[in-house]
Amino acid sequence: MNMPISEKDYTLHKEYWDYQRKVEYRERIREMANEFEGKLHYSDYGALSEEQIYNVMWNKVEPKYYDDPPEDYVPEDKAYRLWNETLKKRKVKKKDDETDI
């Protein structure tokens, strides 16, 4: 079971954990992949899935271009959450409607 980052460990290794959380913040790429789903075709094999588009995009992004997560960002993976964070449902715009996640 993954445990959140303790306050002591975060304080001792702040730069490391901040970078790991920055890597975890991939939602912007996931949102872009969702926008392209069904619109990109790969030869005769049909449209690429959101996951395929996401993987191609994420693998092309150089670390120097990673976005800083917003202050209220809470990673889905508990291993990257801080001791005082809990994941809350948030509204995500998806193809002209809002969905709770």
C-alpha positions as a LaTeX table, in Angstrom:
\begin{tabular}{lrrr}
\hline
Residue & $x$ (\AA) & $y$ (\AA) & $z$ (\AA) \\
\hline
Met1 & 0.00 & 0.00 & 0.00 \\
Asn2 & 1.38 & 3.40 & $-0.97$ \\
Met3 & 1.55 & 5.93 & 1.81 \\
Pro4 & 1.62 & 9.71 & 1.41 \\
Ile5 & 4.90 & 11.57 & 1.77 \\
Ser6 & 5.54 & 12.35 & 5.43 \\
Glu7 & 6.11 & 15.92 & 6.53 \\
Lys8 & 9.61 & 15.01 & 7.73 \\
Asp9 & 10.58 & 13.31 & 4.45 \\
Tyr10 & 9.13 & 16.16 & 2.40 \\
Thr11 & 11.05 & 18.75 & 4.42 \\
Leu12 & 14.31 & 16.81 & 4.07 \\
His13 & 13.89 & 16.14 & 0.32 \\
Lys14 & 11.66 & 18.99 & $-0.84$ \\
Glu15 & 13.28 & 19.50 & $-4.27$ \\
Tyr16 & 13.11 & 15.79 & $-5.05$ \\
Trp17 & 9.44 & 15.48 & $-4.07$ \\
Asp18 & 8.46 & 18.69 & $-5.83$ \\
Tyr19 & 9.99 & 17.36 & $-9.05$ \\
Gln20 & 8.31 & 13.95 & $-8.67$ \\
Arg21 & 4.95 & 15.68 & $-8.19$ \\
Lys22 & 5.66 & 17.82 & $-11.27$ \\
Val23 & 6.19 & 14.65 & $-13.31$ \\
Glu24 & 2.93 & 13.23 & $-11.94$ \\
Tyr25 & 1.07 & 16.33 & $-13.11$ \\
Arg26 & 0.15 & 15.12 & $-16.58$ \\
Glu27 & $-3.49$ & 16.08 & $-16.65$ \\
Arg28 & $-2.95$ & 18.77 & $-19.23$ \\
Ile29 & $-1.60$ & 16.21 & $-21.70$ \\
Arg30 & $-4.46$ & 13.83 & $-20.83$ \\
Glu31 & $-6.95$ & 16.62 & $-21.60$ \\
Met32 & $-5.28$ & 17.34 & $-24.95$ \\
Ala33 & $-5.29$ & 13.63 & $-25.82$ \\
Asn34 & $-8.99$ & 13.52 & $-25.02$ \\
Glu35 & $-9.62$ & 16.40 & $-27.43$ \\
Phe36 & $-7.87$ & 14.52 & $-30.26$ \\
Glu37 & $-9.48$ & 11.13 & $-29.62$ \\
Gly38 & $-11.22$ & 9.89 & $-32.75$ \\
Lys39 & $-9.72$ & 12.67 & $-34.87$ \\
Leu40 & $-6.26$ & 11.22 & $-35.53$ \\
His41 & $-5.97$ & 8.24 & $-37.84$ \\
Tyr42 & $-3.07$ & 5.89 & $-38.26$ \\
Ser43 & $-3.09$ & 4.56 & $-41.84$ \\
Asp44 & $-5.67$ & 1.79 & $-42.34$ \\
Tyr45 & $-5.92$ & 0.88 & $-38.64$ \\
Gly46 & $-8.42$ & 3.58 & $-37.79$ \\
Ala47 & $-8.49$ & 6.28 & $-35.16$ \\
Leu48 & $-6.03$ & 6.37 & $-32.28$ \\
Ser49 & $-7.42$ & 5.96 & $-28.78$ \\
Glu50 & $-7.00$ & 8.59 & $-26.08$ \\
Glu51 & $-4.44$ & 6.35 & $-24.37$ \\
Gln52 & $-2.39$ & 5.94 & $-27.56$ \\
Ile53 & $-2.39$ & 9.69 & $-28.20$ \\
Tyr54 & $-1.49$ & 10.38 & $-24.57$ \\
Asn55 & 1.45 & 7.95 & $-24.68$ \\
Val56 & 2.82 & 9.49 & $-27.89$ \\
Met57 & 2.47 & 13.03 & $-26.55$ \\
Trp58 & 3.89 & 12.29 & $-23.08$ \\
Asn59 & 6.90 & 10.50 & $-24.53$ \\
Lys60 & 7.71 & 13.54 & $-26.70$ \\
Val61 & 7.64 & 16.13 & $-23.91$ \\
Glu62 & 11.08 & 17.03 & $-22.62$ \\
Pro63 & 11.32 & 17.48 & $-18.84$ \\
Lys64 & 12.23 & 21.16 & $-19.23$ \\
Tyr65 & 8.72 & 21.70 & $-20.63$ \\
Tyr66 & 6.79 & 20.01 & $-17.79$ \\
Asp67 & 4.13 & 22.27 & $-16.33$ \\
Asp68 & 4.22 & 23.24 & $-12.68$ \\
Pro69 & 1.11 & 21.88 & $-10.99$ \\
Pro70 & $-1.33$ & 24.40 & $-9.53$ \\
Glu71 & $-1.15$ & 25.00 & $-5.78$ \\
Asp72 & $-4.29$ & 22.96 & $-5.12$ \\
Tyr73 & $-3.04$ & 19.94 & $-7.10$ \\
Val74 & $-3.37$ & 16.57 & $-5.36$ \\
Pro75 & $-1.85$ & 13.59 & $-7.20$ \\
Glu76 & $-4.07$ & 10.57 & $-7.81$ \\
Asp77 & $-1.22$ & 8.26 & $-6.76$ \\
Lys78 & $-1.05$ & 8.26 & $-2.96$ \\
Ala79 & 2.73 & 7.80 & $-3.09$ \\
Tyr80 & 3.06 & 11.39 & $-4.33$ \\
Arg81 & 0.55 & 13.02 & $-2.00$ \\
Leu82 & 1.70 & 15.04 & 0.96 \\
Trp83 & 0.82 & 14.00 & 4.51 \\
Asn84 & $-1.91$ & 16.65 & 4.67 \\
Glu85 & $-3.59$ & 16.08 & 1.27 \\
Thr86 & $-6.69$ & 14.16 & 0.31 \\
Leu87 & $-7.96$ & 13.65 & $-3.21$ \\
Lys88 & $-11.18$ & 15.54 & $-3.89$ \\
Lys89 & $-13.56$ & 15.14 & $-6.78$ \\
Arg90 & $-13.10$ & 17.84 & $-9.37$ \\
Lys91 & $-14.96$ & 18.91 & $-12.45$ \\
Val92 & $-13.26$ & 18.10 & $-15.72$ \\
Lys93 & $-14.63$ & 19.38 & $-18.98$ \\
Lys94 & $-14.98$ & 16.49 & $-21.40$ \\
Lys95 & $-16.44$ & 16.89 & $-24.87$ \\
Asp96 & $-19.04$ & 19.57 & $-24.07$ \\
Asp97 & $-20.08$ & 18.24 & $-20.67$ \\
Glu98 & $-18.74$ & 18.16 & $-17.15$ \\
Thr99 & $-17.89$ & 14.93 & $-15.42$ \\
Asp100 & $-16.98$ & 14.27 & $-11.78$ \\
Ile101 & $-13.78$ & 12.34 & $-11.33$ \\
\hline
\end{tabular}
